[in-house]
Amino acid sequence: MKALELEIFLCRSDNFGVLLHCHESNLTASIDAPEYAPIVAMADRRGWNITHILTTHHHGDHVEANLALKDRYQCDIVGPRDEAVAIPGIDRAVGDGDSFDLGGHVVQVIETPGHTAGHVCYHFPDSKLLFAADTLFALGCGRLFERPAADMWHSLQKLAALPDETAVYFGHEYTLANARFALTIDPDNERLKVRAGEIEALRAEGKFTIPTTIGLEKETNPFLRASDPAIRRNLLMEGRTNEEVFAEIRRRKDHF
């Protein structure tokens, strides 16, 4: 099986557009649909016909172009079962543990409530790809709009259990701000310090910070490291649960 081909580009102000193409089947999936014009421009440039939209959650900056793209390409829209009523044009609702075929590539659905109540991520195990949207960012995680911190912590643990080499594609270019915050939570993490410097250099050159990997996030992302003794000492939370430590990190990021 040939490798999947990806194109990453900006939509709106800081959303990532992602087109995923399989040459053998000639299928092309858009991961979410944040903005019509940039998605169509990239598809046209590559000569790809969008056949699917894999929707992660119902927020407008991820579904805005669903109906316009469907009208143009007659594509099928897959989305989270628990948010199906809020996903424009949805054709297939999926939930935790579901899997489906996309041009011969297995796609596994992982429910990750937290940012929204029904957010899902799409995992391509054979290609070692994860499309995490607004659940897991490089050095961050999504704000908690619809579910409590404990739910998001457990959602993140599902993703952390994937193989370390899994490439993670996330929904927004927030990495520089996330790195600066992470250093306030985990200031003695040498790997984080090096990574923060690398991110500063990338952004100064106008380059993207996507993708990351599960392994790198487990080493440096404070939102995955609530059990780390150094972080607990820094937060004066050595006797608290992982969920409580995570909630405090999220609270601090909200006010950073």
C-alpha positions in Angstrom: 0.0 0.0 0.0 1.4 3.4 -1.0 1.8 6.1 1.7 -0.8 8.7 2.1 0.1 12.2 0.9 -0.7 15.2 3.0 -0.9 18.9 2.3 -1.0 21.3 5.3 -1.9 25.0 4.9 -3.5 27.8 6.9 -7.2 28.6 7.0 -8.8 31.6 8.7 -6.2 33.1 11.0 -4.6 30.1 12.6 -6.5 27.0 11.7 -4.7 24.3 9.8 -6.3 22.9 6.7 -5.3 19.3 6.0 -5.9 17.4 2.8 -5.1 13.7 2.9 -4.8 11.9 -0.5 -4.5 8.2 -1.5 -3.1 7.8 -5.0 -4.2 4.2 -5.3 -7.9 4.9 -4.6 -7.8 8.5 -5.8 -9.7 9.5 -2.6 -9.0 12.8 -0.9 -10.2 13.6 2.6 -10.3 17.1 4.2 -9.7 16.9 7.9 -12.5 19.3 9.0 -13.5 22.2 6.8 -12.4 25.5 8.4 -12.6 27.7 5.3 -13.8 27.1 1.7 -11.4 29.1 -0.5 -8.0 27.8 0.8 -9.2 24.2 0.8 -10.5 24.5 -2.8 -7.3 26.3 -3.9 -5.1 23.5 -2.5 -7.3 20.8 -4.0 -7.2 22.5 -7.4 -3.4 23.0 -7.2 -2.9 19.3 -6.5 -5.6 18.1 -8.9 -7.4 16.3 -6.1 -11.1 15.8 -5.9 -12.3 15.9 -2.3 -14.3 12.8 -1.6 -14.6 13.0 2.2 -14.7 15.4 5.1 -13.6 13.9 8.4 -15.2 16.2 11.0 -13.8 16.2 14.5 -16.3 18.5 16.3 -19.0 21.0 15.8 -17.3 24.3 16.3 -17.8 26.8 13.4 -14.1 27.1 12.6 -14.1 23.4 11.8 -17.4 23.0 9.9 -17.9 26.3 8.3 -17.2 25.0 4.7 -18.9 21.6 5.1 -22.0 22.5 2.9 -20.1 24.5 0.3 -17.5 21.8 -0.2 -20.3 19.2 -0.3 -22.1 21.2 -3.0 -18.9 21.5 -5.0 -17.5 17.9 -4.7 -20.5 15.8 -3.6 -18.2 14.5 -0.8 -19.3 12.3 2.1 -19.1 13.9 5.5 -18.2 11.8 8.5 -18.6 13.2 12.0 -19.0 12.5 15.7 -22.2 10.7 16.6 -22.7 12.7 19.8 -22.7 15.9 17.9 -24.4 14.7 14.7 -27.2 17.2 14.9 -24.7 20.1 14.9 -22.5 18.8 12.0 -23.7 20.4 8.7 -24.3 17.9 5.9 -23.3 14.8 7.9 -23.7 11.5 6.1 -22.1 9.1 8.6 -22.0 9.4 12.4 -19.2 7.6 14.2 -18.2 7.0 17.8 -15.6 5.6 20.0 -14.2 2.3 18.8 -15.7 2.5 15.3 -13.5 2.0 12.3 -14.0 2.4 8.6 -12.1 2.0 5.4 -10.8 5.0 3.4 -9.4 3.8 0.1 -7.9 0.7 1.7 -6.6 2.5 4.8 -8.2 1.7 8.2 -9.4 4.7 10.1 -10.1 4.3 13.8 -12.3 6.6 15.7 -11.3 7.8 19.2 -13.8 9.8 21.2 -12.1 12.5 23.2 -14.7 14.6 25.1 -13.4 17.7 26.8 -13.1 20.6 24.3 -16.6 19.6 23.2 -18.8 16.9 24.5 -18.5 14.7 21.4 -15.1 15.5 19.9 -13.5 12.7 18.0 -10.0 12.1 16.7 -9.1 10.0 13.6 -6.3 7.5 13.9 -4.7 5.8 10.8 -2.8 3.0 12.6 -1.1 1.6 9.5 0.2 5.1 8.5 0.9 6.1 12.1 -1.1 9.2 11.8 -3.5 10.9 14.3 -5.7 13.9 13.4 -6.4 15.3 16.9 -7.9 18.7 16.0 -8.6 20.6 19.2 -8.0 17.8 21.7 -4.2 17.6 21.6 -2.0 20.4 20.4 1.8 20.6 20.2 2.5 21.5 23.9 -1.1 22.1 24.6 -4.7 20.9 24.7 -8.0 22.4 23.9 -10.0 24.7 26.2 -12.7 22.9 28.2 -16.0 24.3 26.8 -18.4 21.4 27.3 -16.9 18.8 29.5 -14.9 18.9 32.8 -11.2 18.6 33.2 -11.3 15.0 34.4 -13.0 14.0 31.1 -10.3 15.8 29.1 -7.5 14.2 31.1 -8.9 10.7 30.4 -9.3 11.6 26.7 -5.7 12.7 26.6 -4.7 9.4 28.2 -6.3 7.6 25.3 -4.1 9.5 22.9 -1.0 9.1 25.0 -1.4 5.3 24.8 -0.9 5.3 21.0 2.6 4.4 19.7 5.2 7.1 20.4 6.1 7.4 16.8 2.5 8.4 15.8 2.5 11.7 14.0 0.0 14.1 15.4 -1.7 16.7 13.2 -3.6 19.3 15.3 -6.1 22.0 14.5 -4.3 25.4 15.2 -0.9 27.0 15.1 -0.8 27.8 18.9 2.6 26.2 19.5 4.7 29.3 20.3 2.3 30.5 23.0 2.0 26.9 24.3 5.8 26.6 24.6 6.1 29.8 26.6 3.4 28.6 28.9 4.8 25.1 29.3 8.1 26.6 30.6 6.2 28.2 33.5 4.8 24.7 34.5 7.9 22.6 33.8 10.8 25.0 33.9 13.5 22.4 34.6 12.6 20.1 31.7 15.7 20.2 29.5 14.0 18.6 26.5 11.3 21.2 26.7 13.8 24.1 26.8 15.4 22.8 23.6 12.1 22.3 22.0 11.0 25.8 22.9 14.0 27.2 21.2 13.4 25.2 18.1 9.8 26.5 18.0 10.9 30.1 18.4 13.2 29.6 15.4 10.5 28.0 13.3 8.0 30.7 13.9 10.5 33.4 13.3 11.0 32.0 9.8 7.2 31.7 9.3 7.3 27.9 9.3 4.7 25.6 10.8 5.2 23.5 13.9 3.0 20.7 12.7 3.2 17.7 13.1 4.4 16.6 16.5 4.5 13.0 17.8 3.0 11.2 20.7 6.4 10.5 22.1 7.5 14.1 22.0 4.3 15.3 23.6 4.7 12.8 26.5 8.2 14.3 27.1 7.4 18.0 26.9 3.6 18.7 27.0 2.6 19.6 30.5 -1.0 18.6 29.8 0.1 15.0 29.4 2.5 15.2 32.4 0.2 15.8 35.4 1.8 12.8 37.2 5.3 14.1 36.8 6.9 14.8 40.3 8.7 17.9 39.2 5.5 19.5 37.9 3.7 18.6 41.0 6.4 20.1 43.2 6.4 23.3 41.1 2.6 23.6 41.5 2.6 22.7 45.2 0.2 19.8 44.4 2.3 16.7 45.4 -0.6 15.0 47.2 -3.3 15.7 44.5 -4.8 13.4 41.9 -3.7 13.6 38.2 -7.1 15.0 37.3 -6.7 17.8 39.9 -3.2 18.7 38.7 -4.3 18.7 35.1 -7.3 21.0 36.0 -4.9 23.4 37.6 -2.6 23.4 34.6 -5.6 24.1 32.3 -6.8 26.9 34.7 -3.4 28.6 34.5 -3.3 28.3 30.7 -6.7 29.9 30.5 -5.3 33.0 32.3 -1.8 33.0 30.8 
